[in-house]
Each structure stands twice: as C-alpha cells, then as structure tokens.
Amino acid sequence: MTAYHPGSLAVQDRVGVRQLAAHVGRSIGPGIRPVAAAFLEAQPMLVLGAADAGGRMGAHLLTGRPGFVRATGEHTVSVAAALPEGTPDGAPVGTLALDPRTRRRMRLNGIARRSARGFTIEAEQVFSNCPKYLQKRELYGFADAPGPQDGTARHGTALTPGQQRLVRAADTFFVATGAPDGVDASHRGGNPGFVALASPTELSWTDYPGNAMFLTLGNLEADGRAGLLFLDWANGTTLRLSGRARTEYGADGDRVVRFRLDHVTETPGQSPLRWSEPDYSPANPPLP
C-alpha cells in the first residue's frame, strides 16, 4: 500500500528519492488529529483546488473569521463559505491551510459536498508540510469595507501589463493539480522574480527541493491541468490562472515547470485580509 499514485512514483524514481518519499508518506492519513483541528480553526484563509464542471482546474482563496473552517469529526471538515462557482457537488478537492504568521501549513484532500453552513469535506488525505520557502507575514486585520471595484471579476485569456507586474513581484503563489486519485493544492515560494514570464500567456518557475513527495509534479505527469493563484497581500486582489503545465528536467538535476494559461480571472479586493510586508524565508535560493 502506498500514499502515491504512479505519476508521483515515476517522478520519485527519476529524481532518486523513492525510499525517502516512502518514509515521508507515512505521515499521510485520513484522520484529523486534535492539533490539526486546532490549527484549522485558527486560520482566516483556506486555499482550495478543484475542477469545474467543464474540467478546468482552479485554485481559489476562501476567507473568514477564525472558526470558519473547523473539524466536525475525525474525518470531516466544515467550511462556512460557498464552494467556488462551477464546482460540482461531490467533487474531489484539495485544500491548503497556510499561516504566514507562524510559517505553518497543512493539506487536506477529499470530497466536498454542499451543506447548510457552506460545504463539508470528507477527508481522504491529511498531512503537514515543512516551513521551507514560506514567507512570514503579520496579519494587520480585515478590511473595514470593500472598495467600489472590489469583487468585480475581470476575465481574459492573457495577462495584462498590471497582472504581469503582480506575477513578477510575487514571492508566493498556490497551485492546484489533479490526478485519478483526487486533487491537490500546494504552495510555491521564493524571492520576488522566482516566477519568470516568457509571454502574456506563458510563465515558469524552478521546482525547488522539497519534501520528496512530488505530489504536484506527479499529478502533472498524469494530468497536465493546473490552476494557479496569486495574491496581492496588501490589498486583497486575487489573480487566478487556469491552463496546462509540464515539467522539464535538466541534465544538472534542475526542474523547471512551464505553464501556459488559457484563462485569467482577476478580482480586486476579493480577500478582506490585509498582511504586512514579508520576512523572506532563509531557505529561498538566490536568483540567478
């Protein structure tokens, strides 16, 4: 029995970390322990990855006062928010609870179903990740009131100059990927500029060494669909990109993920959370 599907196993073999990954994979289980439940209940945001009814993969930001996400049993989470528009009831989802204040994060993947409170997730995989590449931020608080343009989504098929500036300045983004066994939401971080733009529809990033699981890259081996989420931490604007991604492996062991977008959604002020400037992770590699 393994925690990984063939895509992740193939990447682990290629990189030579199969044994290490097997050891790390023992931390993946379906149960929500009390320490995980307490962590979830303290969070004001949750990243959710899911495919819509048309199959397009998306990464979404959900926010609320602490307690809007809470464990209601050893295998169930209740979220006081609506499922992203277009997400089918009973769809597989991947979630990431990340706390920039403490550089802690945990992932919970499972099946989402609408409920009177919002929706629930029946957990199938629950595990924590190390703080590598997490920028530390302080939470200033919630915005008092939305601005006149807040919540008005702007759609497109290529990045505008302003959206390109947001991507180039990013020190963090989130990525949702899928495979036959479900959906996963993960984090990518680095110094500003670690995401490179080749054109208004193409971007890339170096895959830094991590926990050896290769869940994201493994999913891309099996299914190239991907959804990216960029956040302006100061004003709450979100930028969601949907498209396809592939991994290129260099002779020197480097891995570069190349993403081509087919849809862009920018929502000014979508998040009411206001965060400080970052204290960059000491693990961030210097940029060339």
Protein Blocks (a to p, Z undefined) as FASTA:
>chain_A
ZZbdfklmmmmmmnopmmmmmmmmmmpcfbdcfklmmmmmmpcbdcdddddfkopacddd
ddddehjaccfbfkbccddddddehiaghiacddddddfknopacdddddddddfklpac
ddfbdcdddfehiacdddfbjcfbdcfkgoiacddfbdcfklmmmmmmpcbdcdddddfk
bccdddddddehiaccfbfkbccddddddehnommmmmmmmomcdcdddddfknopacdd
dddddddddfkopacdddddfbdcddehkbmcdcddddddfklccdZZ
